[in-house]
Amino acid sequence: MLRSRVLTPGFKLFGGIAVLSLAGAFLFALGNNITNSDQGLIDSVVGPLTIGWKGGVGSHLGYTVLLGTAVCSGVLAALLQAFRDADSESQAEVTHVEARPLTATPHGSSYAPLAAALAGVGMLIGFAASTPLALASLFVLLMVALVWTTRAWANRLSNDDAANTARYEQLIEPWRIPVVSVIAIAIVVLGVSRLLLAVSKTGSVVVFSLIAIAFFVGTAIVANRPRISRGALALVIIAAVVIVLGSAIAGLVVGQREFPPHHGSGESHSSIGVAADPPAVTNGVSA
């Protein structure tokens, strides 16, 4: 099927990213040059086109990030076009072998794209109002990318689905539970805390009690039904993540409530059964 296409889907995807990043780098540098530089219009245009050789590029950080994205995407697009998106016939032709390599079509559902989307939303919310939430979401996004890549690699190891799954679980399982647990705790704490700080003192107690009850009921249901389907479990997890993100958004929109300042008395008070300090005596006269 891929042989009938001049440009493969992978090339179109990464090629488009490369073109958009390259255009973004040019416009970014041009806007910075025109706004913040005293150089002429010609140098402002030629500088981004020559990567700073014949003119300035404005902010080096933004220009470098966009240009680096364009270069990396272009390299990936060229590789995917050369290998025809890992088409088995093209691989056999390039490696000069007679038999086509055995490949298996990936099967089953993957929740990595949805998890990546939720992590991206959390990262955007964190950049707007909470740095810890942004860092936690960025870490989740990196972990999802790693797991997604490992899964795609394992699915194409051989045409034996059981062996591919066993190899994938051998690599992922030792660190999946501890890492996912830490990430889940961090996101819940950072997300729900925004809501608890926004509502009143009584409301925070009610919200925290409802969360505790929901957590207890959920764990009890899972414990009594150990063979719950993956689809239902994934649906519950997705709903919980959406609720946590919604709580964080609601708390950020409402804003943190005002806390009364705590003033220390700084005065010594005598309590029952404890004698107060006697008055000082100076030259026989009580002060």
KAZIWO-V810520 format. One record per backbone hydrogen bond with DSSP energy under -1.0 kcal/mol. NH is the residue of the N-H (numbers start at 1). CO is the residue of the C=O. Records with the same first field share a line. If there is no record, write none. Layout:
NH: CO + CO
This chain:
5: 2
12: 8
13: 9
14: 10
15: 11
16: 12
17: 13
18: 14
19: 15
20: 16
21: 17
22: 18
23: 19
24: 20
25: 21
26: 22
27: 23
28: 24
29: 25
30: 26
31: 27
32: 28
33: 29
34: 30
35: 31
36: 32
37: 33
44: 40
45: 41
46: 42
47: 43
49: 45
50: 46
52: 47
53: 50
63: 59
64: 60
65: 61
66: 62
67: 63
68: 64
69: 65
70: 66
71: 67
72: 68
73: 69
74: 70
75: 71
76: 72
77: 73
78: 74
79: 75
80: 76
81: 77
82: 78
83: 79
85: 80
87: 83
91: 87
92: 88
93: 89
94: 90
95: 91
97: 92
115: 111
116: 112
117: 113
118: 114
119: 115
120: 116
121: 117
122: 118
123: 119
124: 120
125: 121
126: 122
127: 123
128: 124
129: 125
130: 126
134: 130
135: 131
136: 132
137: 133
138: 134
139: 135
140: 136
141: 137
142: 138
143: 139
144: 140
145: 141
146: 142
147: 143
148: 144
149: 145
150: 146
151: 147
152: 148
153: 149
154: 150
155: 151
157: 154
164: 160
165: 161
166: 162
167: 163
168: 164
169: 165
170: 166
171: 167
172: 168
173: 169
175: 172
176: 172
179: 175
180: 176
181: 177
182: 178
183: 179
184: 180
185: 181
186: 182
187: 183
188: 184
189: 185
190: 186
191: 187
192: 188
193: 189
196: 192
197: 193
199: 195
204: 200
205: 201
206: 202
207: 203
208: 204
209: 205
210: 206
211: 207
212: 208
213: 209
214: 210
215: 211
216: 212
217: 213
218: 214
219: 215
220: 216
221: 217
222: 218
223: 219
224: 220
225: 221
228: 225
233: 229
234: 230
235: 231
236: 232
237: 233
238: 234
239: 235
240: 236
241: 237
242: 238
243: 239
244: 240
245: 241
246: 242
247: 243
248: 244
249: 245
250: 246
251: 247
252: 248
253: 249
254: 250
255: 251
257: 197
274: 271
282: 285
285: 282
287: 280
